[in-house]
Amino acid sequence: TEYKTHMSLWAILAAPLLAGNDLQHMSSDILQILTNREVIAVDQDAAGKQGKLVTKNGDVEAWVKELGDGSKAVGLFNPGPSDASVSVNWADLSFSHTPKHVRDLWVHKDVAAEGGTYSVSVPSHGVVLLRVSE
């Protein structure tokens, strides 16, 4: 969980992607995290913009990064000691209306975007990383 959180924050911040682990002996879980094409695309987006913290509610932080194609990456980070049920208003995340397309980049699935809020469970020390298009 924390490895995905770390990689997600790097992607939102457009940070250089460096692996400091033993590449010959990494687990398949770590390999999948470091080679997730959808997350790497957020990090290496042509616009080169860094994401910004847009809201914090208790332990949960929401970060938004504008992407070159007009979509946005949204990271919901939970550094807290317990899983968190998170509901965020699209308007609070800089969206003018309910998005047309929301994709969870870690599970590689499109998710429903209905109404003015998005609700999800974020594990302790975990993240939900989305790519959102209006």
N, CA and C atoms as an extended XYZ file, in Angstrom:
402
Properties=species:S:1:pos:R:3:atomname:S:1:resname:S:1:resid:I:1 pbc="F F F"
N         0.822       -1.201        0.000 N   THR     1
C         0.000        0.000        0.000 CA  THR     1
C         0.862        1.260        0.000 C   THR     1
N         1.857        1.315        0.870 N   GLU     2
C         2.688        2.523        0.947 CA  GLU     2
C         3.525        2.724       -0.311 C   GLU     2
N         3.878        1.630       -0.988 N   TYR     3
C         4.633        1.765       -2.235 CA  TYR     3
C         3.784        2.471       -3.299 C   TYR     3
N         2.502        2.101       -3.377 N   LYS     4
C         1.602        2.770       -4.326 CA  LYS     4
C         1.415        4.237       -3.944 C   LYS     4
N         1.330        4.498       -2.650 N   THR     5
C         1.183        5.875       -2.179 CA  THR     5
C         2.389        6.702       -2.594 C   THR     5
N         3.563        6.157       -2.394 N   HIS     6
C         4.807        6.841       -2.753 CA  HIS     6
C         4.853        7.122       -4.253 C   HIS     6
N         4.575        6.110       -5.067 N   MET     7
C         4.603        6.263       -6.528 CA  MET     7
C         3.544        7.269       -6.989 C   MET     7
N         2.386        7.250       -6.350 N   SER     8
C         1.311        8.184       -6.715 CA  SER     8
C         1.709        9.623       -6.435 C   SER     8
N         2.336        9.860       -5.291 N   LEU     9
C         2.770       11.217       -4.967 CA  LEU     9
C         3.832       11.680       -5.954 C   LEU     9
N         4.768       10.804       -6.304 N   TRP    10
C         5.756       11.160       -7.335 CA  TRP    10
C         5.050       11.562       -8.629 C   TRP    10
N         4.046       10.771       -9.037 N   ALA    11
C         3.341       11.049      -10.292 CA  ALA    11
C         2.617       12.389      -10.237 C   ALA    11
N         1.918       12.656       -9.139 N   ILE    12
C         1.194       13.929       -8.989 CA  ILE    12
C         2.160       15.111       -9.018 C   ILE    12
N         3.352       14.933       -8.471 N   LEU    13
C         4.326       16.029       -8.391 CA  LEU    13
C         5.252       16.106       -9.602 C   LEU    13
N         5.045       15.248      -10.600 N   ALA    14
C         5.890       15.225      -11.804 CA  ALA    14
C         7.361       15.041      -11.439 C   ALA    14
N         7.613       14.201      -10.449 N   ALA    15
C         8.973       13.973       -9.959 CA  ALA    15
C         9.724       13.019      -10.882 C   ALA    15
N        11.048       13.125      -10.907 N   PRO    16
C        11.827       12.124      -11.644 CA  PRO    16
C        11.578       10.744      -11.027 C   PRO    16
N        11.427        9.748      -11.873 N   LEU    17
C        11.165        8.400      -11.376 CA  LEU    17
C        12.474        7.630      -11.291 C   LEU    17
N        12.910        7.392      -10.072 N   LEU    18
C        14.151        6.670       -9.810 CA  LEU    18
C        13.842        5.474       -8.924 C   LEU    18
N        14.437        4.341       -9.239 N   ALA    19
C        14.265        3.153       -8.405 CA  ALA    19
C        15.564        2.900       -7.660 C   ALA    19
N        15.499        2.903       -6.347 N   GLY    20
C        16.680        2.682       -5.528 CA  GLY    20
C        16.749        1.272       -4.970 C   GLY    20
N        15.920        0.393       -5.500 N   ASN    21
C        15.903       -0.983       -5.017 CA  ASN    21
C        16.762       -1.877       -5.923 C   ASN    21
N        16.940       -3.123       -5.517 N   ASP    22
C        17.679       -4.103       -6.316 CA  ASP    22
C        16.763       -4.569       -7.446 C   ASP    22
N        17.013       -4.102       -8.652 N   LEU    23
C        16.132       -4.386       -9.781 CA  LEU    23
C        16.119       -5.866      -10.164 C   LEU    23
N        17.168       -6.585       -9.843 N   GLN    24
C        17.231       -8.007      -10.192 CA  GLN    24
C        16.441       -8.881       -9.223 C   GLN    24
N        16.131       -8.360       -8.061 N   HIS    25
C        15.475       -9.187       -7.046 CA  HIS    25
C        14.214       -8.549       -6.475 C   HIS    25
N        13.534       -7.725       -7.239 N   MET    26
C        12.313       -7.107       -6.718 CA  MET    26
C        11.127       -8.054       -6.890 C   MET    26
N        10.149       -7.889       -6.029 N   SER    27
C         8.947       -8.721       -6.102 CA  SER    27
C         8.102       -8.321       -7.307 C   SER    27
N         7.213       -9.215       -7.705 N   SER    28
C         6.322       -8.898       -8.827 CA  SER    28
C         5.389       -7.743       -8.465 C   SER    28
N         5.015       -7.614       -7.183 N   ASP    29
C         4.170       -6.492       -6.754 CA  ASP    29
C         4.874       -5.155       -6.986 C   ASP    29
N         6.152       -5.086       -6.620 N   ILE    30
C         6.914       -3.847       -6.812 CA  ILE    30
C         7.099       -3.577       -8.298 C   ILE    30
N         7.376       -4.608       -9.077 N   LEU    31
C         7.534       -4.437      -10.525 CA  LEU    31
C         6.257       -3.869      -11.135 C   LEU    31
N         5.098       -4.368      -10.712 N   GLN    32
C         3.827       -3.859      -11.236 CA  GLN    32
C         3.616       -2.393      -10.871 C   GLN    32
N         4.025       -2.002       -9.679 N   ILE    33
C         3.893       -0.601       -9.267 CA  ILE    33
C         4.803        0.288      -10.104 C   ILE    33
N         6.054       -0.104      -10.246 N   LEU    34
C         7.035        0.728      -10.953 CA  LEU    34
C         6.815        0.779      -12.459 C   LEU    34
N         6.042       -0.166      -13.001 N   THR    35
C         5.824       -0.201      -14.449 CA  THR    35
C         4.375        0.076      -14.842 C   THR    35
N         3.584        0.622      -13.933 N   ASN    36
C         2.185        0.941      -14.236 CA  ASN    36
C         2.152        2.091      -15.245 C   ASN    36
N         1.813        1.770      -16.479 N   ARG    37
C         1.862        2.760      -17.570 CA  ARG    37
C         0.928        3.950      -17.342 C   ARG    37
N        -0.219        3.700      -16.731 N   GLU    38
C        -1.169        4.792      -16.504 CA  GLU    38
C        -0.637        5.779      -15.471 C   GLU    38
N         0.019        5.277      -14.448 N   VAL    39
C         0.595        6.151      -13.424 CA  VAL    39
C         1.822        6.873      -13.981 C   VAL    39
N         2.651        6.163      -14.728 N   ILE    40
C         3.820        6.793      -15.353 CA  ILE    40
C         3.375        7.906      -16.301 C   ILE    40
N         2.277        7.699      -17.018 N   ALA    41
C         1.769        8.731      -17.933 CA  ALA    41
C         1.392       10.007      -17.186 C   ALA    41
N         0.855        9.876      -15.980 N   VAL    42
C         0.545       11.059      -15.165 CA  VAL    42
C         1.837       11.771      -14.794 C   VAL    42
N         2.827       11.022      -14.340 N   ASP    43
C         4.110       11.610      -13.949 CA  ASP    43
C         4.759       12.337      -15.125 C   ASP    43
N         4.766       11.705      -16.289 N   GLN    44
C         5.509       12.216      -17.436 CA  GLN    44
C         4.634       12.987      -18.418 C   GLN    44
N         3.497       13.466      -17.974 N   ASP    45
C         2.590       14.220      -18.835 CA  ASP    45
C         3.306       15.393      -19.490 C   ASP    45
N         3.001       15.619      -20.753 N   ALA    46
C         3.681       16.646      -21.547 CA  ALA    46
C         3.525       18.056      -20.986 C   ALA    46
N         2.456       18.327      -20.264 N   ALA    47
C         2.265       19.672      -19.708 CA  ALA    47
C         3.323       19.990      -18.651 C   ALA    47
N         3.865       18.967      -18.013 N   GLY    48
C         4.930       19.167      -17.029 CA  GLY    48
C         4.514       19.888      -15.762 C   GLY    48
N         3.221       19.932      -15.491 N   LYS    49
C         2.741       20.646      -14.303 CA  LYS    49
C         2.805       19.757      -13.073 C   LYS    49
N         3.010       20.393      -11.925 N   GLN    50
C         2.939       19.681      -10.659 CA  GLN    50
C         1.533       19.795      -10.092 C   GLN    50
N         1.121       18.771       -9.382 N   GLY    51
C        -0.165       18.814       -8.716 CA  GLY    51
C        -0.117       19.698       -7.488 C   GLY    51
N        -1.303       20.020       -7.004 N   LYS    52
C        -1.423       20.881       -5.824 CA  LYS    52
C        -2.390       20.261       -4.836 C   LYS    52
N        -2.107       20.470       -3.569 N   LEU    53
C        -3.038       20.077       -2.518 CA  LEU    53
C        -4.236       21.017       -2.600 C   LEU    53
N        -5.431       20.460       -2.791 N   VAL    54
C        -6.612       21.314       -2.925 CA  VAL    54
C        -7.556       21.221       -1.732 C   VAL    54
N        -7.507       20.123       -1.004 N   THR    55
C        -8.357       20.016        0.171 CA  THR    55
C        -7.784       18.976        1.133 C   THR    55
N        -8.040       19.214        2.406 N   LYS    56
C        -7.622       18.272        3.456 CA  LYS    56
C        -8.770       18.158        4.438 C   LYS    56
N        -9.163       16.926        4.730 N   ASN    57
C       -10.248       16.674        5.663 CA  ASN    57
C        -9.786       15.581        6.617 C   ASN    57
N        -9.454       15.960        7.843 N   GLY    58
C        -8.873       14.998        8.776 CA  GLY    58
C        -7.514       14.558        8.257 C   GLY    58
N        -7.319       13.257        8.161 N   ASP    59
C        -6.058       12.740        7.642 CA  ASP    59
C        -5.996       12.743        6.118 C   ASP    59
N        -7.130       12.791        5.450 N   VAL    60
C        -7.171       12.601        3.999 CA  VAL    60
C        -6.875       13.902        3.256 C   VAL    60
N        -5.974       13.799        2.286 N   GLU    61
C        -5.617       14.929        1.423 CA  GLU    61
C        -6.034       14.614       -0.007 C   GLU    61
N        -6.535       15.630       -0.708 N   ALA    62
C        -6.851       15.505       -2.126 CA  ALA    62
C        -5.923       16.419       -2.915 C   ALA    62
N        -5.213       15.836       -3.851 N   TRP    63
C        -4.289       16.559       -4.728 CA  TRP    63
C        -4.826       16.492       -6.151 C   TRP    63
N        -4.647       17.577       -6.919 N   VAL    64
C        -5.095       17.624       -8.306 CA  VAL    64
C        -3.953       18.111       -9.182 C   VAL    64
N        -3.768       17.426      -10.310 N   LYS    65
C        -2.746       17.791      -11.291 CA  LYS    65
C        -3.421       17.954      -12.643 C   LYS    65
N        -3.260       19.126      -13.259 N   GLU    66
C        -3.798       19.357      -14.596 CA  GLU    66
C        -2.908       18.666      -15.617 C   GLU    66
N        -3.539       17.948      -16.553 N   LEU    67
C        -2.806       17.208      -17.573 CA  LEU    67
C        -2.955       17.869      -18.939 C   LEU    67
N        -2.030       17.577      -19.815 N   GLY    68
C        -1.955       18.240      -21.113 CA  GLY    68
C        -3.161       18.046      -22.007 C   GLY    68
N        -3.903       16.952      -21.843 N   ASP    69
C        -5.071       16.705      -22.691 CA  ASP    69
C        -6.351       17.315      -22.122 C   ASP    69
N        -6.232       18.088      -21.044 N   GLY    70
C        -7.395       18.716      -20.423 CA  GLY    70
C        -7.984       17.912      -19.278 C   GLY    70
N        -7.557       16.678      -19.124 N   SER    71
C        -8.021       15.886      -17.984 CA  SER    71
C        -7.205       16.255      -16.750 C   SER    71
N        -7.558       15.657      -15.624 N   LYS    72
C        -6.841       15.932      -14.376 CA  LYS    72
C        -6.572       14.623      -13.655 C   LYS    72
N        -5.435       14.561      -12.997 N   ALA    73
C        -5.153       13.449      -12.093 CA  ALA    73
C        -5.576       13.892      -10.702 C   ALA    73
N        -6.255       13.008       -9.995 N   VAL    74
C        -6.706       13.284       -8.636 CA  VAL    74
C        -6.152       12.191       -7.732 C   VAL    74
N        -5.417       12.598       -6.720 N   GLY    75
C        -4.887       11.659       -5.742 CA  GLY    75
C        -5.553       11.882       -4.404 C   GLY    75
N        -6.170       10.843       -3.873 N   LEU    76
C        -6.778       10.880       -2.544 CA  LEU    76
C        -5.869       10.076       -1.623 C   LEU    76
N        -5.148       10.763       -0.748 N   PHE    77
C        -4.124       10.160        0.099 CA  PHE    77
C        -4.617       10.061        1.539 C   PHE    77
N        -4.409        8.900        2.155 N   ASN    78
C        -4.803        8.686        3.545 CA  ASN    78
C        -3.587        8.240        4.357 C   ASN    78
N        -2.845        9.166        4.954 N   PRO    79
C        -1.702        8.783        5.781 CA  PRO    79
C        -2.099        8.327        7.185 C   PRO    79
N        -3.374        8.325        7.468 N   GLY    80
C        -3.857        8.005        8.808 CA  GLY    80
C        -3.735        6.532        9.174 C   GLY    80
N        -3.969        6.226       10.457 N   PRO    81
C        -3.805        4.864       10.965 CA  PRO    81
C        -4.974        3.924       10.658 C   PRO    81
N        -6.076        4.453       10.107 N   SER    82
C        -7.259        3.639        9.821 CA  SER    82
C        -7.727        3.881        8.399 C   SER    82
N        -8.414        2.888        7.830 N   ASP    83
C        -9.043        3.083        6.530 CA  ASP    83
C       -10.019        4.253        6.638 C   ASP    83
N       -10.218        4.958        5.536 N   ALA    84
C       -11.094        6.132        5.559 CA  ALA    84
C       -12.129        6.044        4.449 C   ALA    84
N       -13.379        6.312        4.792 N   SER    85
C       -14.428        6.484        3.794 CA  SER    85
C       -14.383        7.940        3.374 C   SER    85
N       -14.114        8.167        2.110 N   VAL    86
C       -13.877        9.520        1.618 CA  VAL    86
C       -14.972        9.913        0.639 C   VAL    86
N       -15.535       11.091        0.823 N   SER    87
C       -16.452       11.694       -0.142 CA  SER    87
C       -15.925       13.084       -0.457 C   SER    87
N       -15.685       13.323       -1.725 N   VAL    88
C       -15.191       14.634       -2.143 CA  VAL    88
C       -16.155       15.227       -3.160 C   VAL    88
N       -16.325       16.531       -3.070 N   ASN    89
C       -17.143       17.247       -4.043 CA  ASN    89
C       -16.293       17.548       -5.261 C   ASN    89
N       -16.833       17.268       -6.436 N   TRP    90
C       -16.084       17.566       -7.660 CA  TRP    90
C       -15.733       19.047       -7.725 C   TRP    90
N       -16.624       19.907       -7.260 N   ALA    91
C       -16.360       21.358       -7.286 CA  ALA    91
C       -15.152       21.714       -6.428 C   ALA    91
N       -14.976       21.029       -5.292 N   ASP    92
C       -13.817       21.290       -4.427 CA  ASP    92
C       -12.509       20.864       -5.079 C   ASP    92
N       -12.608       19.990       -6.093 N   LEU    93
C       -11.422       19.510       -6.802 CA  LEU    93
C       -11.215       20.243       -8.125 C   LEU    93
N       -11.853       21.401       -8.259 N   SER    94
C       -11.698       22.275       -9.433 CA  SER    94
C       -12.411       21.764      -10.681 C   SER    94
N       -13.496       21.017      -10.509 N   PHE    95
C       -14.299       20.590      -11.653 CA  PHE    95
C       -15.560       21.435      -11.696 C   PHE    95
N       -15.933       21.884      -12.899 N   SER    96
C       -17.099       22.752      -13.033 CA  SER    96
C       -18.411       21.965      -13.037 C   SER    96
N       -18.350       20.676      -13.347 N   HIS    97
C       -19.538       19.827      -13.316 CA  HIS    97
C       -19.107       18.365      -13.141 C   HIS    97
N       -20.069       17.472      -13.059 N   THR    98
C       -19.757       16.053      -12.881 CA  THR    98
C       -18.949       15.549      -14.071 C   THR    98
N       -17.816       14.919      -13.815 N   PRO    99
C       -16.974       14.430      -14.913 CA  PRO    99
C       -17.666       13.361      -15.756 C   PRO    99
N       -17.252       13.287      -17.026 N   LYS   100
C       -17.780       12.275      -17.938 CA  LYS   100
C       -17.053       10.948      -17.779 C   LYS   100
N       -15.782       11.010      -17.403 N   HIS   101
C       -14.970        9.794      -17.353 CA  HIS   101
C       -14.052        9.831      -16.138 C   HIS   101
N       -14.105        8.774      -15.333 N   VAL   102
C       -13.233        8.647      -14.160 CA  VAL   102
C       -12.600        7.260      -14.211 C   VAL   102
N       -11.283        7.219      -14.135 N   ARG   103
C       -10.565        5.943      -14.197 CA  ARG   103
C        -9.650        5.797      -12.990 C   ARG   103
N        -9.745        4.653      -12.312 N   ASP   104
C        -8.856        4.326      -11.201 CA  ASP   104
C        -7.586        3.733      -11.804 C   ASP   104
N        -6.464        4.426      -11.621 N   LEU   105
C        -5.229        4.044      -12.296 CA  LEU   105
C        -4.524        2.855      -11.666 C   LEU   105
N        -4.824        2.529      -10.438 N   TRP   106
C        -4.188        1.363       -9.820 CA  TRP   106
C        -4.943        0.074      -10.097 C   TRP   106
N        -6.241        0.135      -10.251 N   VAL   107
C        -7.003       -1.081      -10.565 CA  VAL   107
C        -7.322       -1.183      -12.055 C   VAL   107
N        -6.956       -0.147      -12.821 N   HIS   108
C        -7.139       -0.136      -14.279 CA  HIS   108
C        -8.604       -0.334      -14.662 C   HIS   108
N        -9.487        0.394      -13.970 N   LYS   109
C       -10.913        0.289      -14.264 CA  LYS   109
C       -11.558        1.658      -14.243 C   LYS   109
N       -12.546        1.826      -15.125 N   ASP   110
C       -13.367        3.023      -15.086 CA  ASP   110
C       -14.329        2.895      -13.908 C   ASP   110
N       -14.587        4.018      -13.247 N   VAL   111
C       -15.490        4.023      -12.101 CA  VAL   111
C       -16.605        5.032      -12.342 C   VAL   111
N       -17.709        4.844      -11.662 N   ALA   112
C       -18.876        5.702      -11.855 CA  ALA   112
C       -18.646        7.088      -11.266 C   ALA   112
N       -19.081        8.080      -12.004 N   ALA   113
C       -19.055        9.469      -11.532 CA  ALA   113
C       -20.473       10.001      -11.648 C   ALA   113
N       -21.219        9.852      -10.575 N   GLU   114
C       -22.614       10.277      -10.593 CA  GLU   114
C       -22.828       11.351       -9.549 C   GLU   114
N       -23.520       12.398       -9.935 N   GLY   115
C       -23.810       13.471       -8.998 CA  GLY   115
C       -22.607       14.354       -8.740 C   GLY   115
N       -22.708       15.149       -7.708 N   GLY   116
C       -21.679       16.139       -7.421 CA  GLY   116
C       -20.553       15.669       -6.535 C   GLY   116
N       -20.609       14.397       -6.084 N   THR   117
C       -19.559       13.899       -5.193 CA  THR   117
C       -19.029       12.556       -5.681 C   THR   117
N       -17.836       12.236       -5.200 N   TYR   118
C       -17.228       10.926       -5.454 CA  TYR   118
C       -16.897       10.324       -4.100 C   TYR   118
N       -17.309        9.084       -3.885 N   SER   119
C       -17.073        8.411       -2.608 CA  SER   119
C       -16.284        7.132       -2.834 C   SER   119
N       -15.316        6.901       -1.944 N   VAL   120
C       -14.457        5.727       -2.072 CA  VAL   120
C       -13.824        5.433       -0.715 C   VAL   120
N       -13.438        4.191       -0.504 N   SER   121
C       -12.690        3.816        0.694 CA  SER   121
C       -11.203        3.866        0.358 C   SER   121
N       -10.439        4.574        1.189 N   VAL   122
C        -8.992        4.686        0.991 CA  VAL   122
C        -8.319        3.987        2.170 C   VAL   122
N        -7.481        2.983        1.885 N   PRO   123
C        -6.865        2.246        2.989 CA  PRO   123
C        -5.895        3.099        3.797 C   PRO   123
N        -5.664        2.679        5.022 N   SER   124
C        -4.667        3.332        5.866 CA  SER   124
C        -3.329        3.355        5.139 C   SER   124
N        -2.695        4.517        5.121 N   HIS   125
C        -1.410        4.741        4.450 CA  HIS   125
C        -1.519        4.539        2.944 C   HIS   125
N        -2.742        4.572        2.421 N   GLY   126
C        -2.973        4.260        1.018 CA  GLY   126
C        -3.412        5.444        0.193 C   GLY   126
N        -3.770        5.132       -1.042 N   VAL   127
C        -4.122        6.151       -2.021 CA  VAL   127
C        -5.132        5.587       -3.008 C   VAL   127
N        -5.956        6.466       -3.546 N   VAL   128
C        -6.739        6.198       -4.746 CA  VAL   128
C        -6.292        7.251       -5.744 C   VAL   128
N        -5.810        6.800       -6.894 N   LEU   129
C        -5.316        7.712       -7.929 CA  LEU   129
C        -6.226        7.600       -9.140 C   LEU   129
N        -6.804        8.736       -9.527 N   LEU   130
C        -7.783        8.784      -10.607 CA  LEU   130
C        -7.300        9.666      -11.747 C   LEU   130
N        -7.763        9.347      -12.947 N   ARG   131
C        -7.636       10.252      -14.088 CA  ARG   131
C        -9.065       10.634      -14.449 C   ARG   131
N        -9.340       11.942      -14.469 N   VAL   132
C       -10.709       12.435      -14.579 CA  VAL   132
C       -10.822       13.389      -15.760 C   VAL   132
N       -11.858       13.160      -16.595 N   SER   133
C       -12.120       14.029      -17.747 CA  SER   133
C       -13.508       14.618      -17.633 C   SER   133
N       -13.629       15.915      -17.951 N   GLU   134
C       -14.945       16.576      -17.918 CA  GLU   134
C       -15.631       16.439      -19.255 C   GLU   134
